[in-house]
Amino acid sequence: MRYLIGVLIICSVASVYAQRFEVKSTLGSSLYIDLKREPVVYVFISPECPLCQNYTKTLNEFYDKYASNRVAIVGIIPGKIYSSKQVADFSRLYKVKFPVYTDENMNLTRYFKATITPEAFFYVPNKGLIYSGRIDNWAYAPGRKRTVITEHDLRNALDAYVAGKAVPVTQTKAVGCFIE
């Protein structure tokens, strides 16, 4: 019986820590993302990806609009390719308002199974992942863009969540630059 209780305690503690991920700030300091804290849209981005550069304006709008509803927007740069200075320069050049972190060991990237930049994952504590995929349908194939956006997938997911409704589309296919 004691063995069983010990195993349950260890499993409970492990599950709490399994949802914490170390990332680096633009200053190079380590901090932890805790998935059990608040609703967050994690957007995997790359400073060199033209789509990511173009979507910073849309993501800034989301950051402004949904902050009052206690939904955070966070940029995640997977891997060790970019230095803290390069990430800070990207944020400054594109006037990024939301925090941008580097997932050097790619544990958060693997957790969400992110493969493309930009790719969004809307995670809500006690509900889990409620949306994953593209921001909208502006880019419909590599190098191919629409002149008019007709599907606002991430915005629709955010609006539904804020209104207390079910997310209409929970998964779409992201188009962009591959995560290496």
C-alpha positions as YAML, in Angstrom:
chain: A
units: angstrom
residues:
- id: 1
  name: MET
  ca: [0.00, 0.00, 0.00]
- id: 2
  name: ARG
  ca: [2.81, 2.42, 0.90]
- id: 3
  name: TYR
  ca: [4.47, 1.58, -2.41]
- id: 4
  name: LEU
  ca: [1.27, 2.42, -4.30]
- id: 5
  name: ILE
  ca: [0.89, 5.76, -2.48]
- id: 6
  name: GLY
  ca: [4.54, 6.58, -3.20]
- id: 7
  name: VAL
  ca: [4.08, 5.81, -6.90]
- id: 8
  name: LEU
  ca: [0.94, 7.98, -7.04]
- id: 9
  name: ILE
  ca: [2.78, 10.89, -5.40]
- id: 10
  name: ILE
  ca: [5.73, 10.56, -7.78]
- id: 11
  name: CYS
  ca: [3.41, 10.39, -10.80]
- id: 12
  name: SER
  ca: [1.47, 13.41, -9.57]
- id: 13
  name: VAL
  ca: [4.65, 15.45, -9.05]
- id: 14
  name: ALA
  ca: [6.05, 14.30, -12.40]
- id: 15
  name: SER
  ca: [2.91, 15.40, -14.24]
- id: 16
  name: VAL
  ca: [3.15, 18.87, -12.67]
- id: 17
  name: TYR
  ca: [6.76, 19.23, -13.80]
- id: 18
  name: ALA
  ca: [6.13, 17.60, -17.19]
- id: 19
  name: GLN
  ca: [4.15, 20.70, -18.15]
- id: 20
  name: ARG
  ca: [6.92, 23.16, -17.31]
- id: 21
  name: PHE
  ca: [9.37, 24.06, -20.04]
- id: 22
  name: GLU
  ca: [12.61, 25.99, -19.83]
- id: 23
  name: VAL
  ca: [13.00, 28.83, -22.35]
- id: 24
  name: LYS
  ca: [15.38, 31.78, -22.74]
- id: 25
  name: SER
  ca: [14.41, 35.43, -22.72]
- id: 26
  name: THR
  ca: [15.82, 38.00, -25.14]
- id: 27
  name: LEU
  ca: [18.26, 38.87, -22.35]
- id: 28
  name: GLY
  ca: [19.51, 35.28, -22.34]
- id: 29
  name: SER
  ca: [18.16, 34.42, -18.89]
- id: 30
  name: SER
  ca: [16.31, 31.15, -18.27]
- id: 31
  name: LEU
  ca: [12.69, 31.05, -17.21]
- id: 32
  name: TYR
  ca: [9.96, 28.44, -17.17]
- id: 33
  name: ILE
  ca: [6.70, 28.26, -19.08]
- id: 34
  name: ASP
  ca: [4.04, 26.56, -16.96]
- id: 35
  name: LEU
  ca: [1.12, 25.22, -18.99]
- id: 36
  name: LYS
  ca: [-1.09, 25.08, -15.90]
- id: 37
  name: ARG
  ca: [-1.00, 28.83, -15.28]
- id: 38
  name: GLU
  ca: [-3.16, 30.70, -17.81]
- id: 39
  name: PRO
  ca: [-4.65, 30.47, -21.31]
- id: 40
  name: VAL
  ca: [-1.85, 31.13, -23.80]
- id: 41
  name: VAL
  ca: [-1.46, 31.11, -27.56]
- id: 42
  name: TYR
  ca: [2.05, 29.85, -28.26]
- id: 43
  name: VAL
  ca: [3.08, 30.90, -31.75]
- id: 44
  name: PHE
  ca: [6.19, 29.23, -33.09]
- id: 45
  name: ILE
  ca: [8.07, 31.78, -35.16]
- id: 46
  name: SER
  ca: [11.40, 32.32, -36.89]
- id: 47
  name: PRO
  ca: [13.07, 35.71, -37.30]
- id: 48
  name: GLU
  ca: [14.07, 34.84, -40.89]
- id: 49
  name: CYS
  ca: [10.69, 33.51, -42.03]
- id: 50
  name: PRO
  ca: [8.93, 36.13, -44.19]
- id: 51
  name: LEU
  ca: [5.49, 34.92, -43.05]
- id: 52
  name: CYS
  ca: [6.49, 35.29, -39.40]
- id: 53
  name: GLN
  ca: [7.75, 38.79, -40.09]
- id: 54
  name: ASN
  ca: [4.45, 39.70, -41.77]
- id: 55
  name: TYR
  ca: [2.31, 38.14, -39.05]
- id: 56
  name: THR
  ca: [3.88, 40.18, -36.23]
- id: 57
  name: LYS
  ca: [1.31, 42.93, -36.89]
- id: 58
  name: THR
  ca: [-1.61, 40.49, -36.58]
- id: 59
  name: LEU
  ca: [-0.13, 38.92, -33.47]
- id: 60
  name: ASN
  ca: [0.38, 42.37, -31.93]
- id: 61
  name: GLU
  ca: [-3.31, 43.08, -32.56]
- id: 62
  name: PHE
  ca: [-4.23, 39.80, -30.83]
- id: 63
  name: TYR
  ca: [-1.92, 40.67, -27.94]
- id: 64
  name: ASP
  ca: [-3.69, 44.02, -27.47]
- id: 65
  name: LYS
  ca: [-7.22, 42.69, -27.99]
- id: 66
  name: TYR
  ca: [-7.14, 39.57, -25.83]
- id: 67
  name: ALA
  ca: [-4.93, 40.70, -22.92]
- id: 68
  name: SER
  ca: [-8.01, 42.15, -21.19]
- id: 69
  name: ASN
  ca: [-9.56, 38.66, -21.39]
- id: 70
  name: ARG
  ca: [-6.52, 37.15, -19.66]
- id: 71
  name: VAL
  ca: [-5.30, 35.34, -22.77]
- id: 72
  name: ALA
  ca: [-1.58, 35.72, -23.45]
- id: 73
  name: ILE
  ca: [0.20, 35.63, -26.80]
- id: 74
  name: VAL
  ca: [3.75, 34.26, -26.63]
- id: 75
  name: GLY
  ca: [6.26, 33.86, -29.44]
- id: 76
  name: ILE
  ca: [8.47, 30.76, -29.34]
- id: 77
  name: ILE
  ca: [11.61, 30.46, -31.45]
- id: 78
  name: PRO
  ca: [12.61, 26.78, -31.64]
- id: 79
  name: GLY
  ca: [16.23, 25.67, -31.36]
- id: 80
  name: LYS
  ca: [19.59, 27.34, -30.84]
- id: 81
  name: ILE
  ca: [19.96, 28.95, -34.27]
- id: 82
  name: TYR
  ca: [19.37, 32.54, -33.10]
- id: 83
  name: SER
  ca: [21.25, 34.42, -30.40]
- id: 84
  name: SER
  ca: [19.45, 36.48, -27.77]
- id: 85
  name: LYS
  ca: [20.60, 39.60, -29.64]
- id: 86
  name: GLN
  ca: [19.11, 38.36, -32.94]
- id: 87
  name: VAL
  ca: [15.79, 37.63, -31.20]
- id: 88
  name: ALA
  ca: [15.81, 41.07, -29.55]
- id: 89
  name: ASP
  ca: [16.67, 42.71, -32.90]
- id: 90
  name: PHE
  ca: [13.77, 40.86, -34.57]
- id: 91
  name: SER
  ca: [11.40, 41.99, -31.82]
- id: 92
  name: ARG
  ca: [12.59, 45.57, -32.10]
- id: 93
  name: LEU
  ca: [12.57, 45.70, -35.93]
- id: 94
  name: TYR
  ca: [9.02, 44.34, -36.18]
- id: 95
  name: LYS
  ca: [7.80, 46.20, -33.07]
- id: 96
  name: VAL
  ca: [6.74, 42.96, -31.38]
- id: 97
  name: LYS
  ca: [4.64, 43.69, -28.27]
- id: 98
  name: PHE
  ca: [4.26, 40.12, -27.01]
- id: 99
  name: PRO
  ca: [7.06, 38.23, -25.23]
- id: 100
  name: VAL
  ca: [9.33, 36.14, -27.45]
- id: 101
  name: TYR
  ca: [11.34, 33.27, -25.99]
- id: 102
  name: THR
  ca: [13.80, 30.76, -27.40]
- id: 103
  name: ASP
  ca: [13.11, 27.06, -26.87]
- id: 104
  name: GLU
  ca: [16.75, 26.02, -27.14]
- id: 105
  name: ASN
  ca: [16.27, 22.38, -26.14]
- id: 106
  name: MET
  ca: [13.04, 22.20, -28.24]
- id: 107
  name: ASN
  ca: [11.07, 20.47, -25.46]
- id: 108
  name: LEU
  ca: [8.09, 22.82, -25.86]
- id: 109
  name: THR
  ca: [8.37, 22.45, -29.64]
- id: 110
  name: ARG
  ca: [8.24, 18.66, -29.33]
- id: 111
  name: TYR
  ca: [5.43, 18.80, -26.74]
- id: 112
  name: PHE
  ca: [3.16, 20.65, -29.17]
- id: 113
  name: LYS
  ca: [4.59, 18.80, -32.20]
- id: 114
  name: ALA
  ca: [5.26, 22.13, -33.92]
- id: 115
  name: THR
  ca: [6.75, 21.66, -37.39]
- id: 116
  name: ILE
  ca: [6.13, 24.99, -39.16]
- id: 117
  name: THR
  ca: [6.66, 28.68, -38.46]
- id: 118
  name: PRO
  ca: [4.31, 30.41, -37.96]
- id: 119
  name: GLU
  ca: [2.20, 27.79, -36.21]
- id: 120
  name: ALA
  ca: [-0.17, 28.58, -33.32]
- id: 121
  name: PHE
  ca: [-1.17, 26.43, -30.34]
- id: 122
  name: PHE
  ca: [-3.92, 27.76, -28.07]
- id: 123
  name: TYR
  ca: [-3.59, 25.99, -24.73]
- id: 124
  name: VAL
  ca: [-6.05, 26.43, -21.86]
- id: 125
  name: PRO
  ca: [-5.37, 24.93, -18.41]
- id: 126
  name: ASN
  ca: [-7.89, 22.21, -17.47]
- id: 127
  name: LYS
  ca: [-9.01, 22.03, -21.13]
- id: 128
  name: GLY
  ca: [-5.74, 21.39, -22.91]
- id: 129
  name: LEU
  ca: [-5.08, 22.28, -26.51]
- id: 130
  name: ILE
  ca: [-8.20, 23.90, -27.98]
- id: 131
  name: TYR
  ca: [-6.75, 25.07, -31.29]
- id: 132
  name: SER
  ca: [-3.65, 24.36, -33.36]
- id: 133
  name: GLY
  ca: [-2.55, 25.39, -36.81]
- id: 134
  name: ARG
  ca: [-2.40, 28.45, -39.01]
- id: 135
  name: ILE
  ca: [-3.19, 32.00, -37.97]
- id: 136
  name: ASP
  ca: [-5.46, 32.50, -40.97]
- id: 137
  name: ASN
  ca: [-5.63, 31.42, -44.61]
- id: 138
  name: TRP
  ca: [-3.56, 34.24, -46.10]
- id: 139
  name: ALA
  ca: [-0.82, 31.76, -47.10]
- id: 140
  name: TYR
  ca: [-2.38, 28.67, -48.65]
- id: 141
  name: ALA
  ca: [0.78, 26.99, -49.99]
- id: 142
  name: PRO
  ca: [4.51, 27.71, -49.76]
- id: 143
  name: GLY
  ca: [5.10, 30.99, -51.59]
- id: 144
  name: ARG
  ca: [1.38, 31.38, -52.43]
- id: 145
  name: LYS
  ca: [-0.78, 34.04, -50.73]
- id: 146
  name: ARG
  ca: [-4.35, 35.22, -51.12]
- id: 147
  name: THR
  ca: [-5.11, 38.88, -51.73]
- id: 148
  name: VAL
  ca: [-8.06, 38.64, -49.31]
- id: 149
  name: ILE
  ca: [-8.07, 36.58, -46.11]
- id: 150
  name: THR
  ca: [-11.32, 34.63, -45.88]
- id: 151
  name: GLU
  ca: [-10.72, 32.40, -42.83]
- id: 152
  name: HIS
  ca: [-9.50, 33.85, -39.53]
- id: 153
  name: ASP
  ca: [-8.91, 30.57, -37.71]
- id: 154
  name: LEU
  ca: [-6.92, 31.73, -34.68]
- id: 155
  name: ARG
  ca: [-9.07, 34.86, -34.20]
- id: 156
  name: ASN
  ca: [-12.21, 32.68, -34.38]
- id: 157
  name: ALA
  ca: [-10.78, 30.32, -31.75]
- id: 158
  name: LEU
  ca: [-9.89, 33.25, -29.46]
- id: 159
  name: ASP
  ca: [-13.29, 34.90, -29.92]
- id: 160
  name: ALA
  ca: [-15.13, 31.63, -29.21]
- id: 161
  name: TYR
  ca: [-13.07, 30.99, -26.06]
- id: 162
  name: VAL
  ca: [-13.62, 34.52, -24.74]
- id: 163
  name: ALA
  ca: [-17.38, 34.19, -25.41]
- id: 164
  name: GLY
  ca: [-17.48, 30.85, -23.57]
- id: 165
  name: LYS
  ca: [-18.39, 28.94, -26.73]
- id: 166
  name: ALA
  ca: [-16.86, 25.89, -28.36]
- id: 167
  name: VAL
  ca: [-14.03, 26.59, -30.78]
- id: 168
  name: PRO
  ca: [-15.55, 26.11, -34.27]
- id: 169
  name: VAL
  ca: [-12.43, 24.66, -35.90]
- id: 170
  name: THR
  ca: [-9.89, 23.06, -33.58]
- id: 171
  name: GLN
  ca: [-7.13, 22.21, -36.05]
- id: 172
  name: THR
  ca: [-5.86, 23.54, -39.36]
- id: 173
  name: LYS
  ca: [-2.73, 22.93, -41.38]
- id: 174
  name: ALA
  ca: [-0.05, 25.58, -40.94]
- id: 175
  name: VAL
  ca: [1.83, 26.85, -43.98]
- id: 176
  name: GLY
  ca: [5.26, 28.43, -43.71]
- id: 177
  name: CYS
  ca: [8.88, 27.65, -42.99]
- id: 178
  name: PHE
  ca: [9.85, 24.22, -41.66]
- id: 179
  name: ILE
  ca: [11.31, 23.92, -38.16]
- id: 180
  name: GLU
  ca: [14.72, 22.29, -38.40]
...
